[in-house]
Amino acid sequence: MQYLILSIEVILPIFFMLALGYLIRELNLVTVSGFKMFSRVTFYIFIPALLFINIYKSNLANSLNIRLIAYAIISLFIMCVILYILIPRIIKDRWDQPVVMQGIYRSNFIIYGMCIIQAIYPDGDMGMVALLSAFVVPLYSVVTVLLFEMYSDKKNNKKDLFFNVIKSPMVFSGILGLFFLLTRLEIPEILLSQIESISKLATPIALLCLGGTFKIQALKHHKKPLLVACTGRLIIVPLVFLSIAILMGIRGIELVTLMAMYAAPVASSSFPMAQELGGNAELAGEIVVITSLLSIATVFSWVLILSSSGMI
């Protein structure tokens, strides 16, 4: 029961911000176009700042878990290759295909995952978790930009494709964060505090924008892609990759960390990314909302299965 309550406690703040954004739009305090402008700012400023801060503050010396990081990265690439092959066979609308793929491989690991891990292992090594996110979250951004570029109507050569990926705000901030992490260069505290203040706006603003552009009646138009994305994100991905991790002998906080990575709902940043990169932003927003709601039950179920079997 405590894990069910925990899932609800993690999700409630998310739905509060979504509902607030929806209410602001209904009261005509901000128009849909206004929310789209805020979403653009979130994509270019707030989320890159959040990504940079999370990487910069990771402790490379004390929390490096090579096996965990290697498994997470390799499994992400395998997942993306499988999705690239399968999704076009299931989802016929080319505009929806990269959005559904993103909805399956990209998780809300930083916010949702951290809360779950800390609740189950309050004295665990959260530095290990933060360091894993320092490697995985930039990869999410790289794969997402690459994916949308590949599905773009523009015909880019390999050189253009490479530079389009690198100059994406989230990819660039991730690379910059890793540079500072690996070289151990220190940012003056006065500047760091300002970047940290900006980073705190990322999630609430992204959720407000999502709520402000969300249309309940539009759900019926995306039944199939929503079903595929939600099933893949919340059930198939954790089932497959947690099973492999268990066969490899991964247990305890490492397994919970992977569970949080694979079973968490879709990251709210997937909405502004789809909007800016030319995907079906409406569908991307719906996937965030529905996976967040369903994750209350699915994450509780995964925690219950793993704990009752003695794996965690």
N, C-alpha and C positions, 0 to 999 in steps of 0.2 A: 504493500500500500504506500510506503514511503517513497518508492520510485515513481509511482503514478502521481502522487502529490508534487514530487520534484518536476516531473515533465510538465504538469499544469503550470507550476510556478515559473518555469523557464519560458513557456509559450505565452502566458497571459500578457507580459509587457509588450511582446511583439504584436499581439492582437489589439492591445490598447492603442498603440501608435497607428496601426492600420485603420482602426475605427475612427480615430481622431482625424486622420487625413481624409477619410470618406465624409465625415461630418463637416469638415472645413469646406470641402467642395460643394456639398449639398446646401450649405449656408451661403454659398457664393462669395466666401471670403477670399478664396484663391481659385482661379479658373484652371481647367485641365491644362491649358497651354502654360500657365504659371507653374504648375507642378512639373511639367516637362522641362522647364528651364531650371528649376531647382534640382531635378534629376540629373541634368547635364553638369551642373556645378558639383554634384555628388560624385559623378563619374570622374571628373577631371581634378578635383581638389580633395574632397573629404575622404573617400575610400583609399586613394593612394597614400594619404597621410596616415590612415589607420594601419595599412599594410606595412609602411615603412617603420612605424613605431613598434609594431609587434615583432618585427624582425630585429630591429636595432636593440631592443631590450632583452633578447634571448641570450642565454648564457651558454656559449659554445663549449667552454672548457669543462664545465661540471655536468652537463646534461646531454652530452652527445651519445645517442643510442643508434649506432650504425645499422643494426639489424632492423630496427623498427622503421627508420627513415628509408632504407633500401626497399623494404617490403611495400611501404606506402607508395613510393614513387613508381616501382615496377608494376604494382597492381593498378595504379592510375593509368599508366600507358597501355597495359593490356585491356583495361576497361574501355578506353577510348578507341582502340583499334577495333574491338568487337562491336562497339556502338556504331562506328563509322561504316561497318559492313552491314549490320542488321537493320538499323533505324530506317534507311531509305527503302528497305523492302517492306516495312510496316507502315510508315508515315509517308504518304505520297506527295503531300504539299512541301515543295522545296523550301519555302519560307519558314515552315515549322520545324524542319528536320534538325538544324543546329540548336534550336531552342530546347527541343526534347532531349537531345544529347547532353546539353549543358545541365538540364534539369536532373539528369540521372547521375552524372559523375561529380557535379560540384556541390559540396555540402557546406552547411553553416557551421563549420568546425570551430572557428574562433570564438563565437558567442555561445552557441548551444552546446558544443562539445566540451568546452572548458567547464561549464557549469555542471554537466553530468559527471565528468571525471572527478572534479573537486568534491562533489557530494558523496561519491562512492568511496573515494580515497582521499579524505581530508588532509592526511599527512603525507600524501604521495608526492613524487617529484614533478611538480607542475612546470619546472624548467624544461624537462624532457618533452612535455606536451607543447610548450611554447616554441621550442626549437623545431619540433616536427612541423608545426604550422608555418615556421619560417621558410621551410623548404617546399611544403605542399601547396600553400596558398598562392605563392607566385606562379607555380606551375599551373594551377587552375586558370589563372589569368592568361598565361602564355597559350595554353591549349584553346581557351575560349576565343581569343583574338585570332589565332591561326584558323580555327574552325569557321568563324564567321567570314574571314577573308576568303577562305576556300569556297564558301557558298555565295560569295558576293557576285553580282553581275559584272563587276569589273574584272578584266582579264589581267592579272598581275604575273610578271615573271618571278622567278625564285628570289632574285635580288630585291625587288619591290616588296614581295611578301615578307621577307626577313626584316626589312626596315619598318614596314607597317606594324609588325609584331613588336619590335623593340621600342618604337616610339609611342606605343600605347601607354597611357598614364600609369595604369596598374602594373604593367610589366616593367616599365622603367623604374617605378618606385620600389618594386621588389628587387630588381637588380642592384639598385642603389643601396637598399637596406642590407642586402647580402654583402656588398662591398664594405660597408662600414662594420658589419659584424665580423667578417673575416680579417680585415686589416686592424680592427680594434681602434679605429680613429674615434675620438670623442667629440661630440657636438657640444658647444657651449650651452650651459644650463638654461640661459635666458631664451635661446632659440629653440631648444628642445621642448621647453614648457609650452611654447606657442604652437609648435607642431602637434604636441599632445592634445592641446585644447581643441585644435581643428579636427583632429582624428576622432574625438568624442562625438562630433556631429554626424559622422558617417552613417551609423546604423539608424538613429532616430529619423534623420532627414530622408534616407532611402525608404524607410517604412512609411513615412508620411506621404511621400510622393507615390508610393505604390498604392496606398489607401485612397489617395486623391484621384487616381486614374483607374481604379478597379471598378469593373462593371459586372454585377452579379448576373445579369441576363446574358452576358457573353459566354458564360460557362457552358451553356448548351451547344454552342457552336464548336467547342473544342473537346468534346467528350473523349474521343479516341486518343489524341495526343496527351490529354490529362491522365487518362487511365494508364497509358504506357509509361509516362514519366513518373507518376506516383508509385506504381508497382515496382518499376525498376529501381527507383531511389530508395524506397523504404523497405522493400522485401527482398528482391533478387540480389542486389549488390551486397547488402550485409550477409545474406545467406551464403553466397558463393565465396566471398573473400574472407569472411570470418571462419568458415569451415576449413579453408586452406590454411589460415593462420593457426587454427587449433591443431591441425595435422602436423604443422611445423613445430609444435610445442610451445607456442606463444600463450602465456597465461597472465593472470593478475592485472596490474595497472596497464601493461602493454596491450593486452587484449581489450580492455575497456577503452583505451585510447583509440584503437582501430575501430571498435564498435561505434564510438562517438563520431569518428570520421566517416564511416560508411552508412550509418543509420540516421544521422542528423538530417533535418529537412534541408531544402535547397537554400543557398545563401541569398540574402536579400539583394546583394550586389549584382546578381544575375539579371535583375530587372533593368537597372540603368545600362548595363553592358549590352543587353539585347537591343535596347532603345537606341543607343549610340552607334552600334555596329551594324544596324540594318536588319535585325531579326524581328520576329513577331513579339514585340514587347508586351502586348496584351496577354498572350499565352504565357510568356515568361513570368509575368506577375501572378497569373492564376496558379501556376505551378508552385510558386513560393507560398501563396496563401493556403492552398489545399494540402501541400506536404507538411506545412507547419501545424495545421489542424490535426491531420491524421497521425503525425509523429507522437502526439500525446499517448496514443494507444500502442503504436509500433515500437517506440523506444522503450516504453515500459515492458512490453513483451520480450524484447531482446535482453534487457537487463534481467528480467525474471528467469528466462531460459538459461542464461550464462551463470547466474548466481546459484540457481537450484541444482545445476550440474556440477558445481564446484570449480568452474573455470575461473571465476573471479571472486 
